[in-house]
């Protein structure tokens, strides 16, 4: 219970500056050899005039506020960088690819195989590699097809590879790795999870 109250009090935004102000006041009083509860007469010459006290308190307050602003701005900059990094990674999460059979609409037979890319970002992805799993890890990449343009792109795969895939019980999954606009290599595994490489 005491610990909970202490946490609430300590993390209150007004407590720390108030405690710092009191500490500075006590240091000033000690420097001038004054007591909060004086016993006997007070030496007016040791205290100084009101304007010196007022300017000293304002200076101390300005230093405290500047220090607090500096720490807040550093925290804000770090938070903005982290938010930007998360935003960029979330932007990368809008890139997908998978295999799909081409179907003859009349006979409903499989007549080919395509790899489909969906790029919901606003910029093309120039450096990428798609590894088709469970097929001796055949790879398709930007040197064969070119960049993944924004929106949806469909590329037909060769007939020999199509015949190889037809022999498999299931359509293989694809693992896509690409470099996003920040130059970070991102991998979308065959389960759809996104990782920074």
C-alpha positions in Angstrom: 0.0 0.0 0.0 2.8 2.4 1.0 4.7 1.5 -2.1 1.7 2.2 -4.3 1.2 5.6 -2.7 4.9 6.3 -3.1 4.8 5.4 -6.8 1.7 7.7 -7.4 3.3 10.6 -5.5 6.8 10.1 -7.2 5.4 9.9 -10.7 3.3 13.0 -10.3 4.7 15.6 -12.7 4.6 18.4 -10.1 6.3 16.5 -7.2 9.8 16.3 -8.6 10.1 20.0 -9.5 8.7 20.9 -6.1 11.2 18.7 -4.3 14.0 20.2 -6.4 12.8 23.7 -5.5 12.8 22.8 -1.8 16.2 21.3 -2.0 17.6 24.4 -3.7 16.0 26.6 -1.1 17.5 24.6 1.7 20.9 24.7 0.1 20.6 28.5 -0.2 19.5 28.8 3.4 22.4 26.7 4.5 24.9 28.7 2.4 23.7 31.9 4.1 23.7 30.1 7.5 20.0 30.7 8.0 17.5 28.4 9.6 13.9 27.8 8.6 12.9 28.2 12.2 15.3 30.8 13.5 16.1 31.0 17.2 16.8 34.6 18.2 17.2 37.6 16.0 17.6 37.3 12.2 20.7 39.0 10.6 19.1 41.1 7.8 22.5 41.7 6.2 23.1 37.9 5.8 19.8 37.4 4.1 20.3 40.0 1.4 17.7 42.1 -0.3 14.4 40.9 -1.8 15.5 41.5 -5.3 18.5 39.2 -5.0 16.3 36.5 -3.6 13.7 37.0 -6.3 16.3 36.9 -9.1 18.0 33.9 -7.6 14.7 32.0 -7.4 13.8 32.9 -11.0 17.3 31.9 -12.2 17.0 28.5 -10.4 13.5 28.1 -11.9 14.7 28.9 -15.4 17.5 26.3 -15.0 15.0 23.6 -13.8 12.6 24.4 -16.6 15.4 24.3 -19.2 16.7 21.0 -17.9 13.2 19.5 -17.9 12.5 20.7 -21.4 15.7 19.2 -22.6 15.0 15.8 -21.2 11.4 16.0 -22.6 12.6 17.0 -26.1 15.2 14.1 -26.1 12.5 11.6 -25.1 10.2 13.1 -27.7 12.9 12.7 -30.4 13.5 9.1 -29.4 9.8 8.4 -29.4 9.4 10.0 -32.9 12.3 7.9 -34.3 10.7 4.7 -32.8 7.3 5.7 -34.2 8.9 6.3 -37.6 10.7 3.0 -37.5 7.4 1.2 -36.6 5.6 3.1 -39.4 8.2 2.0 -41.9 8.0 -1.6 -40.8 4.2 -1.4 -40.9 4.5 0.0 -44.4 6.6 -3.0 -45.3 3.8 -5.2 -44.0 1.7 -4.1 -47.0 3.8 -6.3 -49.4 2.6 -9.9 -50.1 3.2 -12.6 -52.6 1.9 -16.1 -53.3 1.5 -18.7 -56.0 -1.8 -19.2 -57.8 -2.9 -21.6 -60.6 -4.2 -20.1 -63.8 -7.5 -21.8 -64.5 -9.2 -22.3 -67.9 -12.7 -20.8 -67.4 -14.4 -23.3 -69.7 -12.8 -26.6 -68.7 -11.8 -25.5 -65.1 -8.4 -27.2 -65.7 -5.2 -25.8 -64.4 -3.3 -24.4 -67.4 -0.4 -22.5 -65.8 1.1 -21.1 -62.7 1.5 -17.4 -61.7 3.2 -15.6 -58.9 1.2 -12.7 -57.6 2.6 -9.7 -55.8 0.5 -7.1 -53.9 2.4 -3.9 -53.0 0.1 -1.5 -51.1 2.9 1.0 -50.6 3.4 4.0 -52.9 6.8 3.1 -54.2 8.2 0.2 -56.2 10.4 -2.4 -54.5 13.5 -2.8 -56.6 15.5 -5.3 -54.6 13.6 -8.5 -53.8 13.8 -12.3 -53.8 10.9 -14.8 -53.7 11.9 -18.4 -52.6 9.4 -21.0 -53.6 9.6 -23.6 -50.8 9.4 -27.4 -51.2 10.6 -27.2 -54.8 14.3 -27.5 -54.4 13.9 -23.9 -53.3 13.5 -22.3 -56.7 14.0 -18.6 -56.6 12.5 -15.8 -58.5 14.0 -12.3 -58.1 14.2 -8.7 -59.3 16.9 -9.6 -61.9 14.4 -11.9 -63.7 11.1 -9.9 -63.4 12.1 -6.4 -62.4 10.7 -4.3 -59.6 7.4 -5.0 -57.7 5.3 -2.1 -58.7 2.6 -0.6 -56.4 -0.8 -2.3 -56.6 -1.1 -5.9 -57.9 1.3 -7.6 -60.3 0.9 -11.1 -61.8 3.8 -12.9 -63.5 3.4 -16.2 -65.3 6.0 -18.9 -64.4 7.5 -21.2 -67.0 5.6 -24.4 -68.2 8.3 -26.8 -67.0 8.0 -25.4 -63.4 4.2 -25.6 -63.7 4.4 -29.3 -64.5 6.7 -29.9 -61.5 4.3 -28.1 -59.2 1.3 -30.2 -60.6 3.0 -33.3 -59.2 3.0 -31.9 -55.7 0.0 -32.6 -53.4 -0.3 -28.9 -52.3 0.6 -25.6 -53.9 4.0 -24.6 -52.3 4.3 -21.5 -50.2 6.6 -18.5 -50.9 9.0 -16.7 -48.7 9.6 -13.1 -49.8 12.6 -11.0 -48.8 13.0 -7.4 -50.0 14.7 -4.2 -49.1 12.2 -1.5 -48.0 12.6 2.3 -48.7 14.8 2.7 -45.6 17.3 0.1 -46.9 16.2 -2.4 -44.3 16.0 -6.0 -45.5 12.6 -7.4 -44.6 11.5 -11.1 -44.8 7.9 -12.2 -45.0 8.0 -16.0 -44.3 5.8 -18.6 -45.7 3.3 -18.2 -42.8 2.9 -14.4 -43.5 5.0 -13.2 -40.6 7.2 -10.2 -41.1 10.9 -10.0 -39.8 13.7 -7.6 -40.1 16.8 -9.3 -41.4 
